[in-house]
Amino acid sequence: MENIIAALISAVTAIVVALISRMPAKTGTGDSVPRLRGTSHGKWVAAMFLIAGWLVISPIAIHHDFPGINVFALPVFTAIVALVFPINGWEAAAWIFALHALNSVAEPIARIAERNPYPAFSGYKPQLLLFLSTLALINALGVGLLSQWRLRRGMRSAILTTEGHKASVENASVTAKSEATRNASASDPDFSVRLERLARLRESGSLSEAEFIKAKKKILAGLD
């Protein structure tokens, strides 16, 4: 009986948290913005369905008491998924509550499927109900925070990478323009004529070597 109650609590909590995840977030100025979703949402959903399939099949195929093992394995596997495929923390928490609800009803369903003489819905242990609900809450809270942290960190890294690439492109563009200006100036006929005139003045003795170097530097400075 406590399994069914725990499943109902987790299911209702999953729905409430899922609705919260659909609500826009508030900025410091009071504006509403969509919550971060992440690029791995599809992979997260696929991983959740795989885990859900295991929660349903393992009690029937192995033993009806297997949900007692799965309830401790869920935090480990869902934490790994959150690290690899992070999504919005609220949505991640909703998925975790849904998985715990499914795991709570897996044993009664397995007992019915194998026609076990032990009544599937008999008995009530409040300590077990409290344990299952607390474990689901801790698992959902931990995975939600972990997934949100990974999602923000990944987006921050992507922004820094994009800004660095943009800066590199801008620097390359400036360098290319500078080189193009130099080449254009160097190929300018007037530029060549001025250098030739200086050379003739130096050869005729009208300019000393120092004056020639000084005048040439002025012409070359015009390239910058």
Buried (B, 14 or more C-beta within 10 A) or exposed (E): BBBBBBBEBBBEBBBEBBEEBEEEEEEEEEEEEEBBEBEBBEBBBEBBEEBBEBBBEBBBEEBBEBBEEBBEBBBEBBBEBBEEBBBBBBBBBBBBBBBBBBBBBBBBBBBBEEEEEEEBEEEEEEEBBEBBBEBBBEBBEBBBBBBBBBBBEBBEEEEEEEEEEEEEEEEEEEEEEEEEEEEEBEEEEEBEEBBEEBEEBBEEEEBEEEEBEEBBEEEBEEBE
